[in-house]
Amino acid sequence: MQPGPGVGRKGTDRILGGTMRKLTSLLAIFIALWALTAAARAADAGGELLSEIGGIKFLAGQIFTILASIVGVYFASYVSFQRSLKHSKLVKAQQTSALLTAARGELQQNIARMRKLDERLPAESGVGLSDSDWPHLRLFVWQAVGRSSHAFDLPPEILTGMQALYEDLGAMLEDTQAREDFKRLTTSNIYSRTQYKERLNALLAYAETGIIPVLDKTAAEAGRTVAKYSGAE
């Protein structure tokens, strides 16, 4: 049995408990069968004392052999399950660490691109921007995270925070009125341009102080898990 990435301590205890109950039932069945066989043999032998003692010894030896076999199988299964569980946790931590590292790098690139845009956006005076001056967000890694089976292993604040951030930044970059305001600088649109820059800086500040620290913390935890289970492989 290959345990899934989400198998925890409770799941492990439940599986092991079920295994023990099954093994106990099998042991009881074997003991009952051998007891019946021994009784039949004793009856056929005419109840001679010496034969009875020999039959009991034989029965005891067989029971001991069966019990030893069951215990051996149980411990072998337990060790195999523990190794499989550790391997599953290691793979999950490695994939989570890789996703977080890539997502953090891409986010930092997008923040840097938007910071450069902010520096070029004229608030009151300056040179207007053409449509080609507006950057595009790089979302390859973030889109890959959304398609990954490990996406929901990430903390909710990362998933919801980055999704909201990229949606808001994307909407600001595609705002046709804002592009027109920054292309044709007039006194009538100074206020709207100033408000645009303030919203942009607020989003970037949130990314730097609210999202990146969580990415760093979660990546560090995944790294410790990788280090822990790498030595157990």
C-alpha positions in Angstrom: 0.0 0.0 0.0 1.4 3.4 -0.9 0.1 6.0 1.6 -1.0 9.3 0.0 0.7 12.6 0.8 -1.9 13.5 3.3 -1.5 10.4 5.6 -1.0 11.6 9.1 -0.5 10.1 12.6 -4.2 9.3 13.0 -4.3 7.6 9.6 -1.2 5.5 10.5 -2.7 4.5 13.9 -6.0 3.5 12.2 -4.2 1.4 9.6 -2.0 -0.3 12.1 -4.9 -0.9 14.5 -6.9 -2.6 11.6 -3.9 -4.7 10.8 -3.5 -5.9 14.3 -7.2 -6.8 14.6 -7.0 -8.9 11.4 -3.8 -10.7 12.6 -5.4 -11.4 16.0 -8.5 -12.9 14.3 -6.3 -15.1 12.0 -4.3 -16.3 15.0 -7.5 -17.3 16.8 -8.7 -19.2 13.8 -5.4 -21.1 13.5 -5.4 -22.0 17.2 -9.0 -23.3 17.0 -8.2 -25.4 13.9 -5.1 -26.9 15.5 -7.0 -27.6 18.7 -9.7 -29.5 16.8 -7.0 -31.5 14.9 -5.3 -32.4 18.1 -8.5 -33.5 19.7 -9.3 -35.7 16.8 -5.9 -37.3 16.9 -6.1 -37.9 20.6 -9.5 -39.6 20.2 -8.1 -41.9 17.4 -5.2 -42.9 19.5 -7.4 -44.3 22.2 -6.5 -41.7 24.7 -3.1 -43.2 25.6 -1.3 -40.8 27.9 2.1 -40.9 26.1 0.4 -40.2 22.7 -1.6 -37.4 24.3 1.6 -35.8 25.6 3.3 -36.1 22.2 0.3 -34.6 20.5 0.3 -31.6 22.9 4.0 -31.0 22.2 3.4 -31.2 18.5 0.4 -28.8 18.8 2.4 -26.4 21.0 5.3 -26.4 18.5 3.0 -25.7 15.5 1.2 -22.9 17.4 4.6 -21.3 18.2 5.6 -21.6 14.6 2.4 -19.9 13.4 2.7 -17.2 16.0 6.3 -16.5 15.1 5.4 -16.3 11.4 2.5 -13.9 12.1 4.6 -11.6 14.3 7.4 -11.6 11.7 5.0 -10.7 8.9 3.5 -8.0 11.0 6.8 -6.4 11.8 8.0 -6.7 8.2 4.7 -5.0 7.0 5.1 -2.3 9.7 8.7 -1.5 8.7 7.7 -1.4 5.0 4.8 0.9 5.8 7.0 3.3 7.8 9.6 3.5 5.0 6.9 4.2 2.5 5.4 6.9 4.7 8.7 8.6 5.2 9.4 8.5 1.4 6.0 10.0 0.8 6.6 12.8 3.2 10.1 13.4 1.7 8.7 13.6 -1.9 5.9 15.9 -0.8 8.3 18.2 1.1 10.7 18.3 -1.9 7.9 19.2 -4.3 6.5 21.9 -2.0 10.0 23.4 -1.5 10.6 23.5 -5.3 7.2 25.2 -5.8 7.7 27.8 -3.1 11.2 28.6 -4.3 10.1 29.1 -7.9 7.0 31.1 -6.9 9.0 33.4 -4.7 11.6 34.0 -7.5 8.8 34.8 -10.0 7.0 37.1 -7.5 10.2 39.0 -6.8 10.8 39.5 -10.6 7.2 40.8 -11.0 7.7 43.2 -8.0 10.9 44.5 -9.6 9.2 45.0 -13.0 6.3 46.9 -11.3 8.7 49.0 -9.3 10.4 50.1 -12.5 7.0 51.0 -14.0 6.1 53.0 -10.9 9.3 55.0 -11.3 8.4 55.9 -14.8 4.8 56.8 -14.1 4.4 60.6 -13.9 2.3 61.8 -11.1 2.1 65.5 -11.8 4.5 66.2 -14.7 6.9 64.3 -16.9 6.8 62.3 -20.1 3.8 60.2 -21.0 4.0 56.5 -21.5 3.1 54.6 -24.7 1.3 51.3 -24.7 4.6 49.4 -25.3 6.0 50.9 -22.0 3.6 48.9 -19.9 5.1 45.5 -18.7 3.4 42.1 -18.5 3.3 40.0 -15.4 5.3 36.7 -15.6 2.9 34.0 -14.4 4.4 30.8 -15.7 5.2 29.4 -12.2 2.0 30.7 -10.6 -0.1 29.0 -13.3 1.9 25.8 -12.8 1.2 26.0 -9.1 -2.5 26.1 -9.8 -2.3 23.0 -12.0 -0.2 21.1 -9.4 -1.7 18.4 -7.2 0.3 19.9 -4.3 -1.3 23.4 -4.6 -3.5 22.9 -1.6 -0.5 21.7 0.5 0.5 25.4 0.5 -0.7 27.7 3.3 -4.0 29.5 2.5 -2.4 32.9 2.9 -0.1 32.1 0.0 -2.8 30.8 -2.3 -5.3 33.5 -1.6 -2.8 36.3 -1.2 -0.9 35.7 -4.4 -4.0 35.1 -6.4 -5.6 38.4 -5.2 -2.3 40.2 -5.8 -1.8 39.0 -9.4 -5.5 39.7 -10.2 -5.3 43.2 -8.9 -1.9 44.0 -10.6 -3.2 42.5 -13.8 -6.4 44.6 -13.7 -4.3 47.8 -13.1 -2.0 47.0 -16.0 -5.0 46.4 -18.3 -6.8 49.5 -17.2 -7.4 51.4 -20.4 -8.3 54.6 -18.7 -5.1 54.6 -16.7 -3.1 54.0 -19.8 -4.8 56.9 -21.5 -4.2 59.2 -18.5 -0.5 58.4 -18.3 -0.2 58.8 -22.1 -1.8 62.2 -22.2 -0.7 64.2 -19.2 -3.2 66.9 -18.3 -4.1 68.8 -15.1 -7.5 67.2 -15.1 -6.1 63.7 -14.6 -3.4 64.5 -12.0 -5.6 63.2 -9.2 -6.4 59.9 -10.9 -2.7 59.3 -11.8 -1.7 60.0 -8.2 -4.3 57.6 -6.9 -3.1 55.0 -9.4 0.5 55.2 -8.1 -0.7 55.0 -4.5 -2.7 51.8 -5.2 0.2 50.3 -7.0 2.7 51.0 -4.2 0.2 49.6 -1.6 0.0 46.3 -3.5 3.7 46.1 -3.9 4.3 46.8 -0.2 1.7 44.1 0.7 3.6 41.6 -1.5 6.9 42.4 0.1 5.7 42.4 3.7 2.7 40.1 3.7 3.4 37.4 1.1 7.2 37.0 0.7 7.8 36.4 4.5 5.1 33.6 4.5 6.8 32.1 1.4 10.2 32.2 3.2 8.8 30.6 6.4 7.0 27.8 4.5 10.0 27.1 2.3 12.2 26.9 5.4 9.8 24.4 7.0 9.7 22.3 3.8 13.5 22.4 3.8 13.8 21.1 7.3 11.4 18.3 6.4 13.5 17.4 3.4 16.7 17.3 5.6 14.9 15.2 8.2 13.7 12.5 5.9 16.6 12.5 3.5 18.7 10.9 6.2 16.1 8.3 6.8 16.1 7.1 3.2 
